[in-house]
Amino acid sequence: MPAEALAVVKAWGVELKTMKGFAWRKRTTHGKSHIGMGNWTRANTEDCLFAVRGRPVRASKAVRHFIDAPRRRHSQKPEEARVRLVQMLGDVPRIELFAREGTPGWDV
């Protein structure tokens, strides 16, 4: 729902950096690619957009875009996404909106 995501970014006064921060390929318990419904194609990745407040400085240029991890509860992101964000930005305030679990060092 990109239009709705952009409306939220604007309403909250944060700056969108990219709609394609991470692409998460969800795997089933058998290791196969999970296939969702999708609107135009059968979606098998979930995107993570990046929006910021202020001017964070990238601490690492080694962070990769693609995450291949098992599917979890509805909207529960893989731990790898949080690990990569910390690697990319270092020790800065962090928040995960609509989180399904608490993570030390993160507001949820």
Buried (B, 14 or more C-beta within 10 A) or exposed (E): EEEEBBEBBEEEEBEBEEBEBBBBBBBEEEEEEBEEEEEEEEBBBBBBBBBEEEEBEEBEEEBEEEBBBEBEEEEEBBEBBBEBBBEBBEEBEBEBEEBEEEBEEBEE
